Amino acid sequence: MKILQNKTLTDVSGFQAIGIHSGIKKSGNKDLGIIYSTKPAVAAAAFTTNIVKAAPLQINMENLKISQNTQAIVVNSGNANACTGAEGLNHAHQMTQTVADALGLSSSEVLVASTGIIGVPMPMQVVVPGIKAACELLATGTGASAAEAIMTTDSFVKSITVEVMIDEKPVLISGIAKGSGMIHPNMATMLSFLVTNANISKSLLSETLKDSVSDSYNMISVDGDTSTNDMVIILANGTAGNTLVEKADGNYGKFKEALDFVNKELAKLIAQDGEGATKLIEISLYNAKTQKDAKVCAKSIISSNLVKSAFFGSDANWGRIMCSLGYSGGNFVPEKVDILFKNEKGTIQLVKDGAGIPFSEEQAKEILDQKYVNIVVDLKDGEHGAVAWGCDLSYDYIKINGSYRS
Amino acid sequence: MKILQNKTLTDVSGFQAIGIHSGIKKSGNKDLGIIYSTKPAVAAAAFTTNIVKAAPLQINMENLKISQNTQAIVVNSGNANACTGAEGLNHAHQMTQTVADALGLSSSEVLVASTGIIGVPMPMQVVVPGIKAACELLATGTGASAAEAIMTTDSFVKSITVEVMIDEKPVLISGIAKGSGMIHPNMATMLSFLVTNANISKSLLSETLKDSVSDSYNMISVDGDTSTNDMVIILANGTAGNTLVEKADGNYGKFKEALDFVNKELAKLIAQDGEGATKLIEISLYNAKTQKDAKVCAKSIISSNLVKSAFFGSDANWGRIMCSLGYSGGNFVPEKVDILFKNEKGTIQLVKDGAGIPFSEEQAKEILDQKYVNIVVDLKDGEHGAVAWGCDLSYDYIKINGSYRS
């Protein structure tokens, strides 16, 4: 598998994409995107477990059941179309129908996603003309503009493309994603859209996506809030020409490895660009008794406001890490825990067998002052591991969320 | 039941209390307190569910089993004596033994509590002389000085005293508590110490405390972090002279009502004084299908960083409240939810049947700009209610926790 630099959605054969400003955002920034497979494609998706589900999610769940073919995704930022009642459902449906009419599809072959403020009616007077204009521009558009169109408080575009050879054919997987607040996915994710030219069955695609999401997007947290609009969608149009992947064989293994890589990279980019974040924190948790213990312990550390505030201040406050492990719900023996901090500036051990050991505050500060810090936690209690990602909690998180309105 | 203004622990018959500066805190602030019943007393306690339990909690659990009589509590701030290994247990035991020697008790008749930084050895060279000095000053001390001695980042003293007549005898319950970070109690609480002159059996005292804690301290959150040192203790010395309360009769009902009131008031004071808080937020959740649904929904709202940030900015962002309800784990029907904001400036409805309704942004801002805001959530789905308390999330939370070290 190799990473393709500077490639995006539209470098995958058979895919077009575009992002435009339709008028939802007052800032004039891009706010509407279309991703389109010119050939028939299968889709898989994962949705938030929040029981308050935005209108687009309800439409998509239905469309994925009705139709075997999925060729387009329409996505807007600036308005979440959540808690908008029956009118919101109509609006979401109208969005898929407008795309379908423009591209010669049935509305059930189109998926829809929204992100932005909750509870405000979608301004259809700009959205409908925007969709029509975007569909006309598709052929000439770039995936990069689509990646821009899904941004809200994101500070940079999140995009990655990889290539893996299957049956000697180059199979590409390319994804775009957006963060960066209300990020604490649970069995689903924030917005992330992936396309691939792999020839793969719908059922296997669905299974592999579910599995991949649980180790990537579900292992990040920015603020502990699981959104009403979380969604990851992958479209696979088979134009790579490989033999259909339909069971867990070697070709599936290659595809899965590449998909996992893409999802984890996008998840890390979201964590790194969490609202107000100044650094990316990676938790490497080793030797838990069960996989579940490993995951809940790792995620509890990255979700703690106190741990995150300490990292903002480059404070080697390992006590807060022990504390967050203790209330995680995971099982472990406190008296066995080791904790280390690691990055390009070196490695420093702070805790051995559950108690603090002397360390250089200067060296710790040097490590913590970097843009990336790896917290290594060894429970020494089993053989299961997990990795989670998050960010620090800064003044800017409050600034963004104490006043941000669209 | 009546509230006794300006009364504290030492106004309850048979109790002495003192707070001094022993030298643990570099600031020179009080850091060591003793609460002492001059007569035999029964005790009940609740402890954190964090599986990383500080040394004092381990000692207390043992002492409460060994001894029917509990006459003293020693508490320090500035050092949590958590994650300190076998040495920490020795230190905690040494603290109870020093009190026991000074007051003529056995060490199992003394409880110990600590709060402050995790993982640093307790400076016994100042703690032991401090305890001896404090015990000598007990007779002349005031409960107010003890309340000061347990403060860390608290900005004001938390204390309340009530009186209830039982068998025509005035029974007093007086409590002191500390917050104000690492506050998200679960089946237990932060530090809270109560004394009463009621004559009540140990087993009934224990049962009523457990029950009272679940509706008070367990319904507040400052930052979602459940501490390693949470503890609430009540001592009852029977000097009021009422007939022994030993079953759930009318006298028990009066005592329970007063105890609930004291615990809820202390819990609210802790929420109000959460690190960096500028306002107290009270969630009144009505008409849930079960008691559990009511509690998890109410607590989820108050624990959301996004809701808390919005309140800091006086932003009527009800979408974040709907979102936090949705991921709470509680069951409800999104399409039935009503949301209102209330306080002395008026009442405003923002959500009806799960969708936003028009409201005056000016009136909402006027309500949200006050020091107290009541969020009323009506699930219209059953008959169970719950109340939870918390605070907003401000720049100062980050300031305190991005640099605070003792």
Interface residues (C-beta under 8 A of the other chain):
Chain A: T48 T49 N50 I51 V52 K53 A80 A82 C83 T84 G85 G88 I117 I118 G119 V120 G181 M182 H184 N186 D223 G224 D225 T226 S227 T228 S303 S304 N305 L306 S309 A310 F312 G313 D315 N317 W318 G319 R320 M322 C323 S324 L325 G326 Y327 N331 F332 P334 E335 V351 D353 G354 A355 G356 L393 S394 Y395 Y397 I398 K399 I400 N401 G402 S403 R405
Chain B: T48 T49 N50 I51 V52 K53 A80 A82 C83 T84 G85 G88 I117 I118 G119 V120 G181 M182 H184 N186 D223 G224 D225 T226 S227 T228 S303 S304 N305 L306 S309 A310 F312 G313 D315 N317 W318 G319 R320 M322 C323 S324 L325 G326 Y327 N331 F332 P334 E335 V351 D353 G354 A355 G356 L393 S394 Y395 Y397 I398 K399 N401 G402 S403 R405
